[in-house]
Amino acid sequence: MFDIPTLETARLRLTALSARHFDDYAAMLADPTSTRWVGDGEPLDRGHAWRSLAMLLGHWQLRGYGMWALERKDTGEFIGRVGLMNPEGWPGIELGWMLKSESRHHGYATEACAAVLDYAWNQLHAQRVISLVRVGNEASDRLAERLGGEHIEDMDFCGSYNHVFAYYPPYRESRRAYA
């Protein structure tokens, strides 16, 4: 089994998703405000949430990176998921996030995603990371921009139209050299 590292920020712990997160994870995926901008936009039942959790854990085994459970350090509460994905057929390593509705607008996604990008640059030595943000998801557009993402193109992907934001390591000489 692949050992998933734990990352910590001032307020958050990024830790391996596990069975102890499942009830909260399933509730998040059953919330239409959480799933509106991902996949087909529909909420997931518990069976599909279980398969989603298993896929995210398997991604770590296959790629050596993936999604973390996002917890508040002060309470241990599960507040979402954040991490890197690159399933077969994806246009690159993608930084993605999803927070429970009550955990949005507290800066948690920005804080967690900054830690994930730092991990991508310093542990994976990635030369570029992208975010696919469905057109109309203005909150995620703003988050990608706060993280330093550059809107490089729009693309039809998996049945929806997306803005593609690219992030580059802080030590690179030219952004376009890695595009």
Stockholm file with secondary structure:
# STOCKHOLM 1.0

chainA/1-179         MFDIPTLETARLRLTALSARHFDDYAAMLADPTSTRWVGDGEPLDRGHAWRSLAMLLGHWQLRGYGMWALERKDTGEFIGRVGLMNPEGWPGIELGWMLKSESRHHGYATEACAAVLDYAWNQLHAQRVISLVRVGNEASDRLAERLGGEHIEDMDFCGSYNHVFAYYPPYRESRRAYA
#=GR chainA/1-179 SS CCCCCCEECSSEEEECCCGGGHHHHHHHHHCHHHHTTSTTSCCCCHHHHHHHHHHHHHHHHHHSCCEEEEEETTTCCEEEEEEEECCTTCSSCEEEEEECGGGTTSSHHHHHHHHHHHHHHHTSCCSCEEEEEETTCHHHHHHHHHTTCEEEEEEEETTEEEEEEEECCTTCSCGGGGC
#=GC SS_cons         CCCCCCEECSSEEEECCCGGGHHHHHHHHHCHHHHTTSTTSCCCCHHHHHHHHHHHHHHHHHHSCCEEEEEETTTCCEEEEEEEECCTTCSSCEEEEEECGGGTTSSHHHHHHHHHHHHHHHTSCCSCEEEEEETTCHHHHHHHHHTTCEEEEEEEETTEEEEEEEECCTTCSCGGGGC
//
